[in-house]
Amino acid sequence: MQQETPESSKKEIFLKWLKRVGVLGFLFFLIKGLIWLAVGYWVLKR
């Protein structure tokens, strides 16, 4: 079995955190953009 050094486990934790933030950030901006498109459509439709 391979021993994990503290440095490699820190790197794994950082990568997991980065992936999670990346996915959440992508979803946040996607939803925000869709809301602004809906608001713009609603304003033009009035």
C-alpha positions in Angstrom: 0.0 0.0 0.0 1.1 3.5 -0.7 1.5 6.0 2.2 0.0 9.4 1.8 2.1 12.3 2.7 0.4 15.3 4.3 1.3 17.3 1.2 -0.5 14.9 -1.2 -3.6 14.8 1.0 -3.7 18.6 1.2 -3.4 18.7 -2.6 -6.4 16.2 -2.9 -8.5 18.3 -0.5 -7.6 21.4 -2.5 -8.6 19.8 -5.8 -11.9 18.5 -4.4 -12.6 22.0 -3.1 -11.7 23.6 -6.4 -13.9 21.2 -8.3 -16.9 21.9 -6.0 -16.4 25.7 -6.2 -16.0 25.4 -10.0 -19.3 23.5 -10.4 -21.2 25.8 -7.9 -19.7 28.9 -9.6 -20.8 27.6 -13.0 -24.3 26.8 -11.9 -24.6 30.2 -10.1 -23.6 32.2 -13.2 -25.7 30.0 -15.5 -28.9 30.6 -13.3 -28.0 34.3 -13.0 -27.7 34.6 -16.7 -31.0 32.8 -17.3 -32.8 35.0 -14.8 -31.4 38.2 -16.6 -32.6 36.8 -19.9 -36.0 36.2 -18.5 -36.1 39.7 -17.0 -35.1 41.3 -20.3 -37.7 39.2 -22.2 -40.4 40.2 -19.7 -39.4 44.0 -20.0 -39.5 43.9 -23.8 -42.8 41.9 -23.8 -44.6 44.5 -21.7 
